[in-house]
Amino acid sequence: MKTHTLLEAAKPFGFPLSIHSAALIIIDMQRDFVEPGGFGESLGNRVQPLQDIIPTVQKVLTCWRDREGLVIHTRESHLPDLTDCPVSKRDRGNPSLRIGDKGPMGRILVRGEPGNAIIEELSPLDNELVIDKPGKGAFYGTDLHRLLQSLGIDQLIFMGVTTEVCVQTSMREANDRGYECLLLEDATASYFPHFKQSTLEMITAQGAIVGWTSTSEEFLKAIE
Ligand code: TIU
């Protein structure tokens, strides 16, 4: 039988956390998005809001590792020959730097390039899953659902970037596949703070139509 710990302060109502069937999923905390000089900044974005969440993500990750919970890291990345990158994605908006072009941290959003690595502060451990995903969502074009099913996981705790793009898309994909999703609101960021705020609201609206949100403090209290 599953035992639940209720995160009472979660929005829009308590989240019934079941630690042994939950995984922590950290979306795209890769140098391309988070560090100055990467893809995110090349699109004209300010990376500071993304930098600001690093200590919080690190703190939650450390506690979850201490509890021996399953950790999944994702990276938005493409094959070197770009056969998994639609032309529409590469060319949209006629950017000065396109996916696959040489940027300051190697070829942009290409697997194995320095800029595609998870930032050092959150480096995956050998026993943690790393999912390379060609889309914004973590389920599109990946084995994630099959892996989670084989491990008996039905709850996902989300952190990472950016809130309204890859985090929200992945949460919606997970929700449609039957996972209960909790987003840690101070462990996610957007280049556009008002988009982050709206995303938190739209996730929890209509009786948690996509999932729940809570602070990392509330979550840490529940797993201690
Ligand atoms: N990881 C992720 O969100 N990919 C993006 O391209 N996000 C933007 O906000 N551009």
py3Dmol code that shows the C-alpha trace and the ligand (Angstrom):
import py3Dmol

protein = """\
ATOM      1  CA  MET A   1       0.000   0.000   0.000  1.00  0.00           C
ATOM      2  CA  LYS A   2       1.231   3.510  -0.810  1.00  0.00           C
ATOM      3  CA  THR A   3       1.884   5.972   1.990  1.00  0.00           C
ATOM      4  CA  HIS A   4       1.246   9.623   1.323  1.00  0.00           C
ATOM      5  CA  THR A   5       2.591  12.794   2.877  1.00  0.00           C
ATOM      6  CA  LEU A   6       0.243  15.682   2.304  1.00  0.00           C
ATOM      7  CA  LEU A   7       1.876  18.938   1.210  1.00  0.00           C
ATOM      8  CA  GLU A   8      -0.860  21.034   2.708  1.00  0.00           C
ATOM      9  CA  ALA A   9       0.315  24.393   1.397  1.00  0.00           C
ATOM     10  CA  ALA A  10       0.474  23.278  -2.240  1.00  0.00           C
ATOM     11  CA  LYS A  11      -1.814  25.088  -4.665  1.00  0.00           C
ATOM     12  CA  PRO A  12      -4.655  24.775  -5.462  1.00  0.00           C
ATOM     13  CA  PHE A  13      -5.055  22.177  -2.664  1.00  0.00           C
ATOM     14  CA  GLY A  14      -2.897  19.660  -0.807  1.00  0.00           C
ATOM     15  CA  PHE A  15      -0.592  17.458  -2.895  1.00  0.00           C
ATOM     16  CA  PRO A  16      -0.544  13.817  -1.718  1.00  0.00           C
ATOM     17  CA  LEU A  17       3.171  13.076  -2.159  1.00  0.00           C
ATOM     18  CA  SER A  18       4.133   9.416  -2.347  1.00  0.00           C
ATOM     19  CA  ILE A  19       7.924   9.557  -2.120  1.00  0.00           C
ATOM     20  CA  HIS A  20       8.563   6.028  -3.395  1.00  0.00           C
ATOM     21  CA  SER A  21       6.581   6.473  -6.569  1.00  0.00           C
ATOM     22  CA  ALA A  22       7.808  10.022  -7.275  1.00  0.00           C
ATOM     23  CA  ALA A  23      10.752  11.222  -9.350  1.00  0.00           C
ATOM     24  CA  LEU A  24      12.445  14.608  -9.331  1.00  0.00           C
ATOM     25  CA  ILE A  25      12.734  15.904 -12.894  1.00  0.00           C
ATOM     26  CA  ILE A  26      15.027  18.817 -13.662  1.00  0.00           C
ATOM     27  CA  ILE A  27      14.249  20.373 -17.005  1.00  0.00           C
ATOM     28  CA  ASP A  28      17.024  21.710 -19.241  1.00  0.00           C
ATOM     29  CA  MET A  29      19.364  23.314 -16.680  1.00  0.00           C
ATOM     30  CA  GLN A  30      21.966  23.292 -19.432  1.00  0.00           C
ATOM     31  CA  ARG A  31      24.622  25.861 -20.207  1.00  0.00           C
ATOM     32  CA  ASP A  32      22.901  26.781 -23.509  1.00  0.00           C
ATOM     33  CA  PHE A  33      19.972  28.274 -21.588  1.00  0.00           C
ATOM     34  CA  VAL A  34      21.384  29.303 -18.230  1.00  0.00           C
ATOM     35  CA  GLU A  35      24.829  30.767 -18.866  1.00  0.00           C
ATOM     36  CA  PRO A  36      25.760  34.036 -20.517  1.00  0.00           C
ATOM     37  CA  GLY A  37      26.875  33.411 -24.112  1.00  0.00           C
ATOM     38  CA  GLY A  38      24.513  30.499 -24.731  1.00  0.00           C
ATOM     39  CA  PHE A  39      21.541  29.947 -27.013  1.00  0.00           C
ATOM     40  CA  GLY A  40      19.102  31.653 -24.632  1.00  0.00           C
ATOM     41  CA  GLU A  41      21.098  34.844 -24.516  1.00  0.00           C
ATOM     42  CA  SER A  42      21.687  34.682 -28.291  1.00  0.00           C
ATOM     43  CA  LEU A  43      17.895  34.943 -28.697  1.00  0.00           C
ATOM     44  CA  GLY A  44      18.070  38.282 -26.888  1.00  0.00           C
ATOM     45  CA  ASN A  45      17.132  37.029 -23.429  1.00  0.00           C
ATOM     46  CA  ARG A  46      18.466  37.988 -19.985  1.00  0.00           C
ATOM     47  CA  VAL A  47      19.767  34.898 -18.233  1.00  0.00           C
ATOM     48  CA  GLN A  48      19.858  36.373 -14.704  1.00  0.00           C
ATOM     49  CA  PRO A  49      16.423  35.046 -13.618  1.00  0.00           C
ATOM     50  CA  LEU A  50      17.628  31.564 -14.588  1.00  0.00           C
ATOM     51  CA  GLN A  51      20.898  31.993 -12.718  1.00  0.00           C
ATOM     52  CA  ASP A  52      18.977  33.062  -9.621  1.00  0.00           C
ATOM     53  CA  ILE A  53      17.266  29.693  -9.089  1.00  0.00           C
ATOM     54  CA  ILE A  54      20.477  27.604  -9.158  1.00  0.00           C
ATOM     55  CA  PRO A  55      21.009  27.515  -5.331  1.00  0.00           C
ATOM     56  CA  THR A  56      17.380  26.480  -4.747  1.00  0.00           C
ATOM     57  CA  VAL A  57      17.471  23.740  -7.376  1.00  0.00           C
ATOM     58  CA  GLN A  58      20.756  22.557  -5.889  1.00  0.00           C
ATOM     59  CA  LYS A  59      19.315  22.439  -2.382  1.00  0.00           C
ATOM     60  CA  VAL A  60      16.267  20.384  -3.395  1.00  0.00           C
ATOM     61  CA  LEU A  61      18.431  18.062  -5.512  1.00  0.00           C
ATOM     62  CA  THR A  62      20.788  17.430  -2.583  1.00  0.00           C
ATOM     63  CA  CYS A  63      17.919  16.592  -0.210  1.00  0.00           C
ATOM     64  CA  TRP A  64      16.242  14.334  -2.762  1.00  0.00           C
ATOM     65  CA  ARG A  65      19.545  12.529  -3.371  1.00  0.00           C
ATOM     66  CA  ASP A  66      19.893  12.081   0.410  1.00  0.00           C
ATOM     67  CA  ARG A  67      16.467  10.418   0.391  1.00  0.00           C
ATOM     68  CA  GLU A  68      17.708   8.190  -2.473  1.00  0.00           C
ATOM     69  CA  GLY A  69      14.911   9.415  -4.712  1.00  0.00           C
ATOM     70  CA  LEU A  70      14.988   8.930  -8.472  1.00  0.00           C
ATOM     71  CA  VAL A  71      16.483  11.910 -10.322  1.00  0.00           C
ATOM     72  CA  ILE A  72      15.934  12.673 -13.993  1.00  0.00           C
ATOM     73  CA  HIS A  73      17.727  15.441 -15.863  1.00  0.00           C
ATOM     74  CA  THR A  74      16.650  16.554 -19.315  1.00  0.00           C
ATOM     75  CA  ARG A  75      18.533  18.433 -22.009  1.00  0.00           C
ATOM     76  CA  GLU A  76      17.030  19.999 -25.099  1.00  0.00           C
ATOM     77  CA  SER A  77      19.425  18.700 -27.698  1.00  0.00           C
ATOM     78  CA  HIS A  78      19.733  17.521 -31.261  1.00  0.00           C
ATOM     79  CA  LEU A  79      21.780  14.949 -33.128  1.00  0.00           C
ATOM     80  CA  PRO A  80      24.908  16.397 -34.779  1.00  0.00           C
ATOM     81  CA  ASP A  81      23.371  15.847 -38.241  1.00  0.00           C
ATOM     82  CA  LEU A  82      20.180  17.660 -37.092  1.00  0.00           C
ATOM     83  CA  THR A  83      17.932  14.936 -38.539  1.00  0.00           C
ATOM     84  CA  ASP A  84      15.799  15.295 -35.377  1.00  0.00           C
ATOM     85  CA  CYS A  85      15.447  19.067 -35.735  1.00  0.00           C
ATOM     86  CA  PRO A  86      12.561  20.249 -37.899  1.00  0.00           C
ATOM     87  CA  VAL A  87      13.516  22.990 -40.351  1.00  0.00           C
ATOM     88  CA  SER A  88      10.686  25.050 -38.852  1.00  0.00           C
ATOM     89  CA  LYS A  89      12.388  24.948 -35.435  1.00  0.00           C
ATOM     90  CA  ARG A  90      15.790  25.860 -36.845  1.00  0.00           C
ATOM     91  CA  ASP A  91      14.606  28.728 -39.016  1.00  0.00           C
ATOM     92  CA  ARG A  92      11.774  30.261 -36.954  1.00  0.00           C
ATOM     93  CA  GLY A  93      12.235  34.011 -36.542  1.00  0.00           C
ATOM     94  CA  ASN A  94      15.317  34.092 -38.745  1.00  0.00           C
ATOM     95  CA  PRO A  95      17.691  34.197 -35.740  1.00  0.00           C
ATOM     96  CA  SER A  96      21.300  35.337 -36.056  1.00  0.00           C
ATOM     97  CA  LEU A  97      22.418  32.018 -34.515  1.00  0.00           C
ATOM     98  CA  ARG A  98      20.547  28.847 -35.463  1.00  0.00           C
ATOM     99  CA  ILE A  99      20.471  25.416 -33.807  1.00  0.00           C
ATOM    100  CA  GLY A 100      23.575  23.585 -35.025  1.00  0.00           C
ATOM    101  CA  ASP A 101      25.561  26.776 -35.712  1.00  0.00           C
ATOM    102  CA  LYS A 102      28.854  27.347 -33.958  1.00  0.00           C
ATOM    103  CA  GLY A 103      28.303  29.531 -30.908  1.00  0.00           C
ATOM    104  CA  PRO A 104      30.558  30.583 -28.037  1.00  0.00           C
ATOM    105  CA  MET A 105      30.036  27.217 -26.301  1.00  0.00           C
ATOM    106  CA  GLY A 106      30.186  24.942 -29.350  1.00  0.00           C
ATOM    107  CA  ARG A 107      27.370  24.028 -31.737  1.00  0.00           C
ATOM    108  CA  ILE A 108      24.089  25.310 -30.366  1.00  0.00           C
ATOM    109  CA  LEU A 109      21.750  22.703 -28.842  1.00  0.00           C
ATOM    110  CA  VAL A 110      23.809  19.840 -30.280  1.00  0.00           C
ATOM    111  CA  ARG A 111      24.418  16.740 -28.196  1.00  0.00           C
ATOM    112  CA  GLY A 112      27.889  16.443 -26.721  1.00  0.00           C
ATOM    113  CA  GLU A 113      28.838  20.109 -27.264  1.00  0.00           C
ATOM    114  CA  PRO A 114      30.057  22.065 -24.193  1.00  0.00           C
ATOM    115  CA  GLY A 115      26.993  24.326 -24.190  1.00  0.00           C
ATOM    116  CA  ASN A 116      24.673  21.346 -24.132  1.00  0.00           C
ATOM    117  CA  ALA A 117      26.022  20.100 -20.797  1.00  0.00           C
ATOM    118  CA  ILE A 118      24.036  20.455 -17.582  1.00  0.00           C
ATOM    119  CA  ILE A 119      25.540  23.300 -15.540  1.00  0.00           C
ATOM    120  CA  GLU A 120      28.309  22.149 -13.236  1.00  0.00           C
ATOM    121  CA  GLU A 121      26.393  22.964 -10.036  1.00  0.00           C
ATOM    122  CA  LEU A 122      23.747  20.361 -10.965  1.00  0.00           C
ATOM    123  CA  SER A 123      25.909  17.765 -12.727  1.00  0.00           C
ATOM    124  CA  PRO A 124      24.100  14.428 -12.982  1.00  0.00           C
ATOM    125  CA  LEU A 125      25.490  11.547 -10.908  1.00  0.00           C
ATOM    126  CA  ASP A 126      26.231   8.249 -12.642  1.00  0.00           C
ATOM    127  CA  ASN A 127      23.054   6.616 -11.315  1.00  0.00           C
ATOM    128  CA  GLU A 128      20.752   9.423 -12.519  1.00  0.00           C
ATOM    129  CA  LEU A 129      18.820   9.385 -15.774  1.00  0.00           C
ATOM    130  CA  VAL A 130      19.651  11.950 -18.442  1.00  0.00           C
ATOM    131  CA  ILE A 131      17.046  12.343 -21.177  1.00  0.00           C
ATOM    132  CA  ASP A 132      18.059  14.053 -24.408  1.00  0.00           C
ATOM    133  CA  LYS A 133      14.941  15.503 -25.945  1.00  0.00           C
ATOM    134  CA  PRO A 134      14.541  17.031 -29.405  1.00  0.00           C
ATOM    135  CA  GLY A 135      11.372  18.906 -28.485  1.00  0.00           C
ATOM    136  CA  LYS A 136      10.218  21.253 -25.795  1.00  0.00           C
ATOM    137  CA  GLY A 137       8.355  18.461 -23.994  1.00  0.00           C
ATOM    138  CA  ALA A 138      10.327  15.694 -22.255  1.00  0.00           C
ATOM    139  CA  PHE A 139       8.045  12.929 -23.613  1.00  0.00           C
ATOM    140  CA  TYR A 140       8.184  13.804 -27.312  1.00  0.00           C
ATOM    141  CA  GLY A 141      10.724  11.604 -29.130  1.00  0.00           C
ATOM    142  CA  THR A 142      12.113  10.053 -25.908  1.00  0.00           C
ATOM    143  CA  ASP A 143      11.801   6.842 -23.854  1.00  0.00           C
ATOM    144  CA  LEU A 144      10.778   8.731 -20.725  1.00  0.00           C
ATOM    145  CA  HIS A 145       7.247   7.324 -20.337  1.00  0.00           C
ATOM    146  CA  ARG A 146       8.393   3.715 -20.784  1.00  0.00           C
ATOM    147  CA  LEU A 147      11.245   4.248 -18.302  1.00  0.00           C
ATOM    148  CA  LEU A 148       8.980   5.788 -15.670  1.00  0.00           C
ATOM    149  CA  GLN A 149       6.409   3.038 -16.097  1.00  0.00           C
ATOM    150  CA  SER A 150       9.071   0.360 -15.697  1.00  0.00           C
ATOM    151  CA  LEU A 151      10.195   2.034 -12.458  1.00  0.00           C
ATOM    152  CA  GLY A 152       6.662   2.386 -11.056  1.00  0.00           C
ATOM    153  CA  ILE A 153       6.765   6.187 -11.040  1.00  0.00           C
ATOM    154  CA  ASP A 154       3.463   8.053 -11.193  1.00  0.00           C
ATOM    155  CA  GLN A 155       4.343  11.416  -9.615  1.00  0.00           C
ATOM    156  CA  LEU A 156       6.789  13.973 -11.009  1.00  0.00           C
ATOM    157  CA  ILE A 157       8.303  16.882  -9.105  1.00  0.00           C
ATOM    158  CA  PHE A 158       9.395  19.525 -11.605  1.00  0.00           C
ATOM    159  CA  MET A 159      12.178  22.106 -11.449  1.00  0.00           C
ATOM    160  CA  GLY A 160      14.108  23.858 -14.229  1.00  0.00           C
ATOM    161  CA  VAL A 161      13.717  26.160 -17.203  1.00  0.00           C
ATOM    162  CA  THR A 162      11.966  27.809 -18.808  1.00  0.00           C
ATOM    163  CA  THR A 163       8.686  27.730 -16.924  1.00  0.00           C
ATOM    164  CA  GLU A 164       6.328  28.477 -19.790  1.00  0.00           C
ATOM    165  CA  VAL A 165       8.227  26.624 -22.501  1.00  0.00           C
ATOM    166  CA  CYS A 166       9.929  23.290 -21.687  1.00  0.00           C
ATOM    167  CA  VAL A 167       8.678  22.959 -18.100  1.00  0.00           C
ATOM    168  CA  GLN A 168       5.038  23.635 -18.899  1.00  0.00           C
ATOM    169  CA  THR A 169       5.087  21.542 -22.082  1.00  0.00           C
ATOM    170  CA  SER A 170       6.604  18.602 -20.186  1.00  0.00           C
ATOM    171  CA  MET A 171       4.086  18.958 -17.354  1.00  0.00           C
ATOM    172  CA  ARG A 172       1.189  18.947 -19.789  1.00  0.00           C
ATOM    173  CA  GLU A 173       2.573  15.884 -21.571  1.00  0.00           C
ATOM    174  CA  ALA A 174       3.010  14.148 -18.191  1.00  0.00           C
ATOM    175  CA  ASN A 175      -0.473  15.123 -17.011  1.00  0.00           C
ATOM    176  CA  ASP A 176      -2.023  13.663 -20.163  1.00  0.00           C
ATOM    177  CA  ARG A 177      -0.161  10.404 -19.494  1.00  0.00           C
ATOM    178  CA  GLY A 178      -1.583  10.102 -15.993  1.00  0.00           C
ATOM    179  CA  TYR A 179       1.232  11.492 -13.830  1.00  0.00           C
ATOM    180  CA  GLU A 180       0.524  13.750 -10.861  1.00  0.00           C
ATOM    181  CA  CYS A 181       2.784  16.763 -11.291  1.00  0.00           C
ATOM    182  CA  LEU A 182       4.095  19.261  -8.771  1.00  0.00           C
ATOM    183  CA  LEU A 183       6.090  22.301  -9.883  1.00  0.00           C
ATOM    184  CA  LEU A 184       8.409  23.945  -7.333  1.00  0.00           C
ATOM    185  CA  GLU A 185       7.718  27.607  -7.960  1.00  0.00           C
ATOM    186  CA  ASP A 186      11.014  29.023  -6.664  1.00  0.00           C
ATOM    187  CA  ALA A 187      13.010  26.360  -8.527  1.00  0.00           C
ATOM    188  CA  THR A 188      11.773  27.320 -11.989  1.00  0.00           C
ATOM    189  CA  ALA A 189      12.403  30.451 -14.033  1.00  0.00           C
ATOM    190  CA  SER A 190      11.606  32.169 -17.276  1.00  0.00           C
ATOM    191  CA  TYR A 191      13.381  34.876 -19.240  1.00  0.00           C
ATOM    192  CA  PHE A 192      10.038  36.671 -18.791  1.00  0.00           C
ATOM    193  CA  PRO A 193       8.968  36.828 -15.114  1.00  0.00           C
ATOM    194  CA  HIS A 194       5.344  37.620 -16.004  1.00  0.00           C
ATOM    195  CA  PHE A 195       5.172  34.461 -18.149  1.00  0.00           C
ATOM    196  CA  LYS A 196       6.397  32.446 -15.164  1.00  0.00           C
ATOM    197  CA  GLN A 197       3.673  33.935 -12.983  1.00  0.00           C
ATOM    198  CA  SER A 198       0.961  33.270 -15.548  1.00  0.00           C
ATOM    199  CA  THR A 199       2.158  29.701 -16.008  1.00  0.00           C
ATOM    200  CA  LEU A 200       1.964  28.992 -12.272  1.00  0.00           C
ATOM    201  CA  GLU A 201      -1.594  30.310 -12.328  1.00  0.00           C
ATOM    202  CA  MET A 202      -2.682  28.364 -15.401  1.00  0.00           C
ATOM    203  CA  ILE A 203      -1.244  25.074 -14.071  1.00  0.00           C
ATOM    204  CA  THR A 204      -3.274  25.219 -10.857  1.00  0.00           C
ATOM    205  CA  ALA A 205      -6.433  26.776 -12.299  1.00  0.00           C
ATOM    206  CA  GLN A 206      -9.683  24.834 -12.736  1.00  0.00           C
ATOM    207  CA  GLY A 207      -8.909  22.424  -9.890  1.00  0.00           C
ATOM    208  CA  ALA A 208      -5.265  21.664 -10.812  1.00  0.00           C
ATOM    209  CA  ILE A 209      -5.999  21.148 -14.485  1.00  0.00           C
ATOM    210  CA  VAL A 210      -2.307  20.529 -15.176  1.00  0.00           C
ATOM    211  CA  GLY A 211      -1.006  19.954 -11.642  1.00  0.00           C
ATOM    212  CA  TRP A 212       0.094  21.537  -8.392  1.00  0.00           C
ATOM    213  CA  THR A 213       2.638  24.172  -7.355  1.00  0.00           C
ATOM    214  CA  SER A 214       4.411  24.685  -4.045  1.00  0.00           C
ATOM    215  CA  THR A 215       7.473  26.376  -2.639  1.00  0.00           C
ATOM    216  CA  SER A 216      10.646  24.353  -2.299  1.00  0.00           C
ATOM    217  CA  GLU A 217      10.551  24.977   1.458  1.00  0.00           C
ATOM    218  CA  GLU A 218       7.167  23.287   1.763  1.00  0.00           C
ATOM    219  CA  PHE A 219       8.399  20.393  -0.356  1.00  0.00           C
ATOM    220  CA  LEU A 220      11.592  19.972   1.664  1.00  0.00           C
ATOM    221  CA  LYS A 221       9.595  19.994   4.884  1.00  0.00           C
ATOM    222  CA  ALA A 222       7.487  17.135   3.516  1.00  0.00           C
ATOM    223  CA  ILE A 223      10.450  14.945   2.570  1.00  0.00           C
ATOM    224  CA  GLU A 224      12.510  15.523   5.700  1.00  0.00           C
TER     225      GLU A 224
END
"""
ligand_1 = """\
10
TIU
N 14.173 24.567 -22.217
C 13.419 25.472 -22.822
O 12.507 26.053 -22.226
N 13.734 25.796 -24.148
C 13.520 27.024 -24.690
O 13.809 27.240 -25.882
N 13.012 27.981 -23.886
C 12.834 29.307 -24.147
O 12.234 29.989 -23.318
N 13.323 29.820 -25.264
"""
view = py3Dmol.view(width=600, height=400)
view.addModel(protein, "pdb")
view.setStyle({"model": 0}, {"cartoon": {"style": "trace"}})
view.addModel(ligand_1, "xyz")
view.setStyle({"model": 1}, {"stick": {}})
view.zoomTo()
view.show()
